[in-house]
């Protein structure tokens, strides 16, 4: 395994890169989808709620396979990395939006009414009042999703994207040291998750709302 260390470090970098991208993109996408759930248009709300239901109710791997194997049949070919980022973006955005919608239900209506009374526009209310509070309230769920993103990134080897798990899989198949290889793999993912947990705890303490646990 020592001879494979340079390639494994590179593959681990790909895992970290993918995890960071899909976590940031998924958060931004989740905020956008959440904003659309507050639309005054009933049609828009139905479409967005349908989108959320579809992606929460569909296994991620199915959608990745649909993109990877299905798109070439209609003449569209994308790299495994692009497919992974796009597929995770749609999936994670739906989950994050659901977390934010749940947090939104915990806001006091009087706060929003006070902002309207002061002449704030709909966009200003969302940016200055709604978004900051729902992000704080949804922080534990969003942190859990970030952890899940890192673990789920291991499935992209199934669409031929070379990341850490793919590299360890190749070593296991070549050396037949399955237990040792996958044990090390588990430890590395545990380390990655532990780093995320520590970072998220620091963020939660920093942005905790007084009086709320």
C-alpha contacts under 8 A as a table, 3 or more apart, distances in Angstrom:
res1	aa1	res2	aa2	distance
1	X	4	X	5.17
1	X	5	X	6.45
1	X	171	X	7.25
2	X	5	X	5.09
3	X	6	X	7.49
4	X	7	X	5.54
4	X	8	X	6.09
5	X	8	X	4.96
5	X	9	X	6.06
6	X	9	X	5.21
6	X	10	X	6.32
7	X	10	X	5.03
7	X	11	X	6.10
7	X	167	X	7.67
8	X	11	X	4.88
8	X	12	X	5.96
8	X	164	X	6.30
8	X	167	X	6.13
8	X	168	X	7.56
9	X	12	X	4.98
9	X	13	X	6.18
9	X	164	X	7.91
10	X	13	X	5.02
10	X	14	X	6.45
11	X	14	X	4.98
11	X	15	X	6.42
11	X	162	X	6.44
11	X	163	X	4.41
11	X	164	X	4.52
11	X	167	X	6.58
12	X	15	X	4.99
12	X	16	X	6.27
12	X	163	X	6.15
12	X	164	X	4.58
13	X	16	X	5.11
13	X	17	X	5.99
13	X	163	X	7.77
13	X	164	X	7.82
14	X	17	X	5.00
14	X	18	X	6.00
14	X	162	X	7.64
14	X	163	X	5.35
14	X	164	X	7.16
15	X	18	X	5.21
15	X	19	X	6.05
15	X	150	X	7.60
15	X	153	X	6.76
15	X	154	X	7.73
15	X	163	X	5.28
15	X	164	X	5.93
16	X	19	X	5.08
16	X	20	X	6.10
16	X	150	X	7.61
17	X	20	X	5.25
17	X	21	X	6.14
18	X	21	X	5.16
18	X	22	X	6.09
18	X	85	X	7.17
18	X	153	X	7.17
19	X	22	X	5.41
19	X	23	X	6.00
19	X	146	X	7.87
19	X	149	X	6.00
19	X	150	X	5.14
19	X	153	X	6.55
20	X	23	X	5.18
20	X	24	X	6.13
21	X	24	X	5.34
21	X	25	X	5.89
21	X	85	X	7.33
22	X	25	X	5.07
22	X	26	X	5.51
22	X	85	X	6.05
22	X	88	X	6.10
22	X	89	X	5.88
22	X	92	X	7.55
22	X	149	X	7.21
23	X	26	X	5.08
23	X	27	X	6.12
23	X	92	X	7.66
23	X	146	X	5.73
23	X	149	X	6.69
24	X	27	X	5.17
24	X	28	X	6.30
25	X	28	X	5.14
25	X	29	X	5.91
25	X	89	X	6.07
25	X	93	X	7.72
26	X	29	X	4.96
26	X	30	X	5.77
26	X	88	X	7.47
26	X	89	X	5.10
26	X	90	X	7.42
26	X	91	X	7.87
26	X	92	X	4.98
26	X	93	X	4.48
26	X	96	X	7.01
27	X	30	X	4.95
27	X	31	X	6.22
27	X	92	X	7.68
27	X	93	X	6.36
27	X	96	X	6.42
28	X	31	X	5.21
28	X	32	X	6.36
28	X	93	X	7.53
29	X	32	X	5.06
29	X	33	X	6.11
29	X	89	X	7.12
29	X	90	X	7.75
29	X	93	X	4.84
29	X	94	X	7.97
29	X	97	X	7.87
30	X	33	X	5.13
30	X	34	X	5.93
30	X	92	X	7.36
30	X	93	X	4.09
30	X	94	X	6.16
30	X	95	X	7.30
30	X	96	X	4.82
30	X	97	X	4.30
30	X	98	X	7.99
30	X	100	X	7.72
31	X	34	X	5.01
31	X	35	X	6.07
31	X	93	X	7.83
31	X	96	X	7.59
31	X	97	X	6.27
31	X	100	X	7.59
31	X	131	X	7.82
32	X	35	X	5.07
32	X	36	X	6.39
32	X	97	X	7.98
33	X	36	X	5.09
33	X	37	X	6.41
33	X	48	X	6.90
33	X	93	X	7.17
33	X	94	X	7.32
33	X	97	X	5.83
34	X	37	X	5.10
34	X	38	X	6.91
34	X	97	X	4.88
34	X	98	X	7.48
34	X	100	X	6.50
34	X	101	X	6.34
35	X	38	X	5.44
35	X	39	X	7.05
35	X	126	X	7.68
36	X	39	X	5.11
36	X	44	X	7.05
36	X	45	X	6.67
36	X	48	X	6.88
37	X	44	X	7.47
37	X	45	X	5.07
37	X	48	X	6.31
37	X	49	X	7.11
37	X	101	X	7.95
38	X	45	X	7.16
39	X	42	X	7.37
39	X	44	X	6.65
39	X	45	X	6.27
40	X	45	X	7.97
41	X	44	X	5.34
41	X	45	X	6.40
42	X	45	X	5.10
42	X	46	X	6.18
43	X	46	X	5.17
43	X	47	X	6.24
44	X	47	X	5.15
44	X	48	X	6.13
45	X	48	X	5.16
45	X	49	X	5.97
46	X	49	X	5.15
46	X	50	X	5.98
47	X	50	X	5.05
47	X	51	X	6.23
48	X	51	X	4.97
48	X	52	X	6.25
49	X	52	X	5.08
49	X	53	X	6.14
50	X	53	X	5.09
50	X	54	X	6.10
51	X	54	X	5.20
51	X	55	X	6.33
51	X	94	X	7.26
52	X	55	X	5.50
52	X	56	X	6.02
52	X	94	X	4.75
52	X	95	X	7.23
52	X	97	X	7.64
52	X	98	X	7.29
53	X	56	X	5.25
53	X	57	X	5.82
53	X	94	X	7.86
54	X	57	X	5.17
54	X	58	X	5.99
55	X	58	X	5.12
55	X	59	X	7.66
55	X	60	X	7.78
55	X	90	X	7.27
55	X	91	X	5.44
55	X	94	X	6.25
55	X	95	X	7.97
56	X	59	X	7.70
56	X	91	X	6.99
56	X	94	X	6.56
56	X	95	X	6.42
58	X	62	X	7.15
58	X	63	X	7.47
59	X	62	X	5.48
59	X	63	X	6.96
60	X	63	X	5.35
60	X	64	X	6.30
60	X	87	X	7.49
60	X	88	X	7.50
60	X	91	X	6.79
61	X	64	X	4.97
61	X	65	X	6.05
61	X	155	X	7.36
62	X	65	X	5.16
62	X	66	X	6.11
63	X	66	X	4.84
63	X	67	X	6.27
63	X	87	X	6.70
64	X	67	X	5.19
64	X	68	X	6.01
64	X	83	X	6.85
64	X	84	X	6.85
64	X	87	X	5.82
64	X	159	X	7.48
65	X	68	X	4.96
65	X	69	X	5.59
65	X	70	X	7.13
65	X	159	X	7.11
66	X	69	X	5.63
66	X	70	X	4.81
66	X	71	X	7.08
67	X	70	X	5.33
67	X	71	X	5.32
67	X	83	X	6.54
67	X	87	X	7.76
68	X	71	X	6.25
68	X	72	X	7.32
68	X	77	X	7.95
68	X	78	X	7.54
68	X	80	X	7.22
68	X	83	X	6.71
68	X	159	X	6.56
69	X	72	X	6.21
69	X	73	X	7.37
70	X	73	X	5.56
70	X	74	X	7.39
71	X	74	X	5.50
71	X	75	X	6.56
71	X	76	X	5.05
71	X	77	X	6.37
72	X	75	X	4.84
72	X	76	X	4.81
72	X	77	X	5.16
73	X	76	X	7.30
78	X	82	X	6.26
78	X	83	X	6.37
79	X	82	X	5.29
79	X	83	X	6.27
80	X	83	X	5.07
80	X	84	X	5.98
80	X	156	X	7.94
80	X	159	X	6.10
80	X	160	X	6.35
80	X	161	X	5.34
81	X	84	X	5.07
81	X	85	X	6.17
81	X	161	X	6.37
82	X	85	X	5.19
82	X	86	X	5.99
83	X	86	X	5.15
83	X	87	X	5.78
84	X	87	X	5.22
84	X	88	X	5.97
84	X	156	X	6.57
85	X	88	X	5.33
85	X	89	X	5.90
86	X	89	X	4.98
86	X	90	X	6.39
87	X	90	X	5.49
87	X	91	X	6.31
88	X	91	X	5.00
88	X	92	X	5.67
88	X	93	X	8.00
89	X	92	X	5.40
89	X	93	X	5.76
90	X	93	X	5.33
90	X	94	X	6.40
91	X	94	X	5.41
91	X	95	X	6.66
92	X	95	X	5.12
92	X	96	X	6.05
92	X	145	X	7.77
92	X	149	X	7.97
93	X	96	X	5.16
93	X	97	X	5.95
94	X	97	X	5.16
94	X	98	X	6.32
95	X	98	X	5.16
95	X	99	X	6.41
95	X	145	X	7.98
96	X	99	X	5.04
96	X	100	X	6.22
96	X	142	X	6.52
96	X	145	X	7.63
97	X	100	X	5.04
97	X	101	X	6.08
98	X	101	X	5.06
98	X	102	X	6.23
99	X	102	X	5.20
99	X	103	X	6.29
99	X	138	X	6.04
99	X	141	X	6.53
99	X	142	X	7.27
100	X	103	X	4.97
100	X	104	X	6.01
100	X	134	X	5.85
100	X	135	X	6.89
100	X	138	X	5.97
101	X	104	X	4.97
101	X	105	X	6.57
102	X	105	X	5.41
102	X	106	X	7.18
102	X	138	X	7.92
103	X	106	X	5.32
103	X	107	X	7.18
103	X	134	X	5.22
103	X	135	X	7.86
103	X	137	X	5.64
103	X	138	X	5.62
104	X	107	X	5.45
104	X	130	X	7.47
104	X	134	X	5.58
107	X	111	X	7.72
107	X	133	X	7.77
107	X	134	X	7.74
108	X	111	X	5.69
108	X	112	X	7.37
109	X	112	X	5.40
109	X	113	X	6.22
110	X	113	X	4.93
110	X	114	X	5.94
111	X	114	X	5.15
111	X	115	X	6.37
111	X	129	X	7.93
112	X	115	X	5.13
112	X	116	X	6.31
112	X	125	X	7.19
112	X	129	X	7.38
112	X	130	X	7.76
113	X	116	X	5.07
113	X	117	X	6.11
114	X	117	X	4.97
114	X	118	X	6.33
115	X	118	X	5.19
115	X	119	X	6.72
115	X	120	X	5.69
115	X	125	X	6.48
115	X	129	X	7.86
116	X	119	X	5.23
116	X	120	X	5.30
116	X	121	X	7.20
116	X	125	X	7.55
117	X	120	X	7.43
120	X	123	X	7.99
120	X	124	X	5.75
120	X	125	X	6.00
121	X	124	X	5.09
121	X	125	X	6.16
122	X	125	X	5.21
122	X	126	X	6.32
123	X	126	X	5.16
123	X	127	X	6.11
124	X	127	X	5.05
124	X	128	X	5.69
124	X	129	X	7.64
125	X	128	X	5.41
125	X	129	X	5.17
125	X	130	X	6.19
126	X	129	X	5.66
126	X	130	X	4.60
126	X	131	X	5.52
127	X	130	X	6.40
127	X	131	X	5.55
127	X	132	X	7.22
128	X	131	X	6.76
128	X	132	X	6.68
129	X	132	X	6.09
129	X	133	X	6.55
130	X	133	X	5.55
130	X	134	X	6.14
131	X	134	X	5.35
131	X	135	X	5.99
132	X	135	X	5.32
132	X	136	X	6.41
133	X	136	X	5.16
133	X	137	X	6.18
134	X	137	X	4.96
134	X	138	X	5.79
135	X	138	X	5.14
135	X	139	X	5.81
136	X	139	X	5.13
136	X	204	X	7.62
136	X	207	X	6.38
136	X	208	X	6.64
136	X	209	X	7.24
137	X	140	X	7.62
138	X	141	X	5.44
138	X	142	X	6.06
139	X	142	X	5.03
139	X	143	X	5.95
139	X	204	X	6.65
140	X	143	X	5.08
140	X	144	X	6.26
140	X	204	X	7.65
141	X	144	X	5.06
141	X	145	X	6.25
142	X	145	X	4.97
142	X	146	X	6.28
143	X	146	X	5.05
143	X	147	X	6.42
143	X	197	X	7.54
143	X	200	X	6.08
144	X	147	X	5.12
144	X	148	X	6.17
145	X	148	X	4.83
145	X	149	X	6.04
146	X	149	X	5.03
146	X	150	X	6.58
146	X	196	X	7.69
147	X	150	X	5.31
147	X	151	X	6.55
147	X	193	X	5.92
147	X	196	X	6.66
147	X	197	X	7.57
148	X	151	X	5.13
148	X	152	X	5.87
149	X	152	X	5.05
149	X	153	X	6.00
150	X	153	X	5.28
150	X	154	X	7.53
150	X	189	X	7.98
150	X	192	X	7.79
150	X	193	X	7.26
151	X	154	X	5.98
151	X	189	X	7.15
152	X	155	X	5.86
153	X	156	X	5.87
154	X	157	X	6.47
154	X	163	X	7.39
154	X	164	X	7.44
154	X	165	X	5.61
154	X	166	X	7.63
155	X	158	X	5.85
156	X	159	X	5.41
156	X	160	X	6.87
156	X	161	X	5.71
156	X	162	X	7.94
156	X	163	X	7.76
157	X	160	X	4.97
157	X	161	X	4.90
157	X	162	X	6.01
157	X	163	X	6.76
157	X	165	X	7.09
157	X	166	X	5.28
158	X	161	X	7.26
161	X	166	X	7.64
162	X	165	X	7.97
162	X	166	X	5.53
162	X	167	X	6.73
163	X	166	X	5.37
163	X	167	X	6.33
164	X	167	X	5.12
164	X	168	X	6.30
165	X	168	X	5.07
165	X	169	X	5.94
165	X	185	X	7.07
166	X	169	X	4.97
166	X	170	X	6.26
167	X	170	X	5.20
167	X	171	X	6.44
168	X	171	X	5.03
168	X	172	X	6.15
168	X	181	X	6.50
168	X	182	X	7.26
168	X	185	X	6.82
169	X	172	X	5.12
169	X	173	X	6.25
169	X	181	X	7.95
169	X	182	X	7.97
170	X	173	X	5.23
170	X	174	X	6.12
171	X	174	X	5.10
171	X	175	X	5.88
171	X	176	X	7.88
171	X	177	X	7.98
171	X	181	X	7.26
172	X	175	X	5.35
172	X	176	X	5.26
172	X	177	X	5.42
172	X	178	X	5.02
172	X	181	X	5.79
172	X	182	X	7.59
173	X	176	X	5.42
173	X	177	X	7.76
173	X	178	X	7.46
175	X	178	X	7.81
177	X	180	X	5.61
177	X	181	X	5.94
178	X	181	X	5.25
178	X	182	X	6.00
179	X	182	X	5.46
179	X	183	X	5.89
180	X	183	X	5.13
180	X	184	X	6.26
181	X	184	X	5.32
181	X	185	X	6.22
182	X	185	X	4.71
182	X	186	X	6.08
183	X	186	X	5.13
183	X	187	X	6.35
184	X	187	X	5.06
184	X	188	X	6.27
185	X	188	X	5.23
185	X	189	X	6.37
186	X	189	X	5.24
186	X	190	X	6.05
187	X	190	X	4.94
187	X	191	X	6.15
188	X	191	X	5.04
188	X	192	X	6.30
189	X	192	X	4.99
189	X	193	X	6.12
190	X	193	X	5.12
190	X	194	X	6.04
191	X	194	X	5.03
191	X	195	X	6.30
192	X	195	X	5.26
192	X	196	X	6.46
193	X	196	X	5.06
193	X	197	X	6.13
194	X	197	X	5.01
194	X	198	X	6.22
195	X	198	X	5.27
195	X	199	X	6.21
196	X	199	X	5.09
196	X	200	X	6.02
197	X	200	X	5.15
197	X	201	X	6.10
198	X	201	X	5.19
198	X	202	X	6.39
199	X	202	X	5.27
199	X	203	X	6.38
200	X	203	X	4.97
200	X	204	X	6.03
201	X	204	X	5.02
201	X	205	X	6.17
202	X	205	X	5.23
202	X	206	X	6.21
203	X	206	X	5.03
203	X	207	X	6.17
204	X	207	X	5.26
204	X	208	X	5.64
205	X	208	X	5.31
208	X	212	X	7.30
208	X	213	X	7.66
209	X	212	X	5.60
209	X	213	X	7.81
